[in-house]
Amino acid sequence: MPAPRVDLTIQLAPQIEVEVDEERLHHLAVKTLLLEGVAQSLELGLFITDDEGIKELNRRYRGVDEPTDVLAFGGEVEGFVSPPDQPQLRDIVISYPRAASQAQERGHSVAQEIDLLFLHGLLHLLGYEDETPKKRVRMWARQEEVLGALR
C-alpha cells in the first residue's frame, strides 16, 4: 500500500513557546495510518495551547468544564461525504502544561509526551475510544504497538 499523503499544520497558542519536531510528528502520522490500513489523504491540524484554551474547547464541544490533555476533532460529519480524492480535515489539540506535567510523572521528555498525545488524538480520529475499560485497554495497546513499530 502506498503511503497516504498527510498535510500537517502545527500552530502554537501565543503564550506557548516550545520547539515541536514537525518531521517526527508527520512520520508518526504516516506510520500510524499505514499500520491502520488507511490510504486516504488527510489534512491534520495540531494546536498546542494552555489549560485555559483546552478547557474552553472541552466545555464548548464536550460539555466538560475542565482542562484535559488532548482533544480530537474530526470524524464523519452527518450529511457530508468528501470525494475519495479529497483530503479529510482533522484537528488535534494538546495542552502543553498537561503534557509537561505528565512527562515529568512518567519520566520521559515533553517531546515524547507530545508524541504520545498526538498519537492518542490520531487514534481517536481513526475511531478508537477509551471511555470504557475494555476500549481503553484496546486503545492503549494499539498506542504501544505503533510506538514500538517506530523504535
C-alpha positions in Angstrom: 0.0 0.0 0.0 1.4 3.4 -0.9 1.9 5.8 2.0 -1.0 8.2 2.5 -0.4 11.9 2.0 -0.6 13.8 5.3 -0.6 17.6 5.3 0.3 18.5 8.9 -0.1 22.1 10.1 1.2 22.9 13.6 0.1 26.0 15.5 1.1 27.2 18.9 -1.0 29.5 21.1 0.8 32.8 21.5 1.6 32.1 25.1 3.3 28.7 24.3 7.0 28.8 23.5 8.2 25.3 22.6 10.0 23.6 19.8 7.9 21.0 18.0 9.5 18.4 15.7 7.1 18.6 12.8 9.0 16.0 10.8 8.8 13.5 13.6 5.1 14.1 14.1 4.5 13.8 10.4 6.3 10.5 10.3 4.3 9.3 13.3 1.0 10.2 11.5 2.0 8.5 8.2 3.2 5.3 10.0 0.0 5.2 12.1 -2.2 5.5 9.0 -0.1 2.8 7.3 -0.4 0.4 10.3 -4.2 1.1 10.4 -4.5 0.4 6.6 -5.6 3.9 5.8 -4.7 5.1 2.3 -6.8 8.2 2.4 -5.0 11.6 2.4 -5.5 13.7 5.4 -5.1 17.3 6.4 -4.1 17.3 10.1 -4.0 20.3 12.3 -2.2 20.2 15.6 -2.8 23.1 18.0 -0.8 23.3 21.2 -2.4 25.6 23.8 -2.6 26.1 27.6 -5.0 24.6 30.1 -7.4 27.5 29.8 -7.6 27.2 26.0 -8.2 23.5 26.1 -10.7 23.9 28.9 -12.8 26.2 26.8 -12.8 23.8 23.9 -13.6 20.9 26.2 -16.5 22.9 27.7 -17.8 24.1 24.3 -17.6 20.8 22.4 -17.9 18.1 25.0 -19.8 19.9 27.8 -16.9 19.2 30.3 -15.8 22.3 32.1 -12.2 21.3 32.9 -8.9 21.0 31.1 -7.8 17.8 29.6 -4.5 16.7 27.9 -5.7 16.1 24.3 -8.9 16.6 22.2 -9.5 15.3 18.7 -12.0 16.9 16.3 -13.0 15.2 13.1 -14.8 12.1 12.0 -17.8 11.8 9.8 -20.0 14.9 9.5 -23.6 13.9 9.1 -24.9 14.6 5.6 -21.4 15.4 4.2 -19.2 13.0 2.4 -15.9 14.1 0.8 -15.0 12.7 -2.6 -12.4 10.0 -2.3 -9.7 12.1 -3.9 -10.2 15.0 -1.4 -8.3 15.1 1.9 -10.2 15.0 5.1 -9.6 17.7 7.7 -8.9 16.6 11.3 -7.7 18.6 14.3 -5.8 17.6 17.4 -5.4 20.0 20.4 -2.9 19.4 23.1 -2.5 21.2 26.4 1.2 21.9 26.8 1.1 22.3 30.6 -0.6 18.9 30.9 2.0 17.4 28.5 4.8 18.8 30.6 3.3 17.6 33.8 2.6 14.1 32.5 6.1 13.8 31.0 7.6 14.5 34.4 5.3 12.0 36.1 6.1 9.3 33.5 9.9 10.1 33.5 10.3 11.0 29.8 10.7 14.1 27.8 7.9 16.6 26.9 8.6 15.8 23.2 7.8 12.1 23.9 4.6 13.1 25.7 3.6 15.3 22.8 4.2 12.3 20.5 2.0 10.1 22.7 -0.8 12.7 23.0 -0.7 13.3 19.2 -0.9 9.6 18.6 -3.7 9.3 21.1 -5.6 12.0 19.3 -5.0 10.5 15.9 -6.2 7.1 17.1 -9.4 8.8 18.3 -9.8 10.3 14.8 -9.4 6.8 13.4 -12.3 5.5 15.6 -10.6 4.3 18.8 -12.3 5.2 22.0 -11.2 5.0 25.7 -14.4 5.7 27.5 -14.8 2.2 28.9 -12.1 0.0 30.5 -12.3 -2.5 27.6 -12.0 0.2 24.9 -9.2 1.9 26.9 -7.1 -1.3 27.0 -7.6 -1.8 23.3 -6.6 1.8 22.5 -3.6 1.9 24.8 -2.4 -1.4 23.4 -2.6 0.0 19.9 -0.6 3.1 21.0 2.1 0.9 22.3 2.2 -1.2 19.1 2.5 1.9 17.0 5.2 3.4 19.2 7.0 0.1 19.2 7.0 0.0 15.4 8.6 3.4 15.3 11.5 2.4 17.5 
